[in-house]
């Protein structure tokens, strides 16, 4: 399986140890630009990004889902900034739309 990881040097170095290909990007614009390029190249089955960029990368991730592609799979993981909760909010919104009622957690 081909794995890519996008983020700051400390974030990507952890995943390099397990064989992921790293792409250093600091800031939402750089992460979004790199993610877009990786999606277009279609070389990776799994792309790992810091959770704090969940909102900025959502349009690109939704674009892949709308096309019906099953890859790449996106994994959002908290980084050293410890900004968390964005992925849970995103999932809560999706489940609320699916069931037709606002899900409260």
Buried (B, 14 or more C-beta within 10 A) or exposed (E): EEBBBBBBEEBBBBBEEEEBBBBBBEEBEBBBEBBBEBBEEEEBEBBBBBBBBBEBBBEBBEEBEEEEEEBBBBBBBBBEEEEBEBBEEBEBEEEEEEEEEEEEE
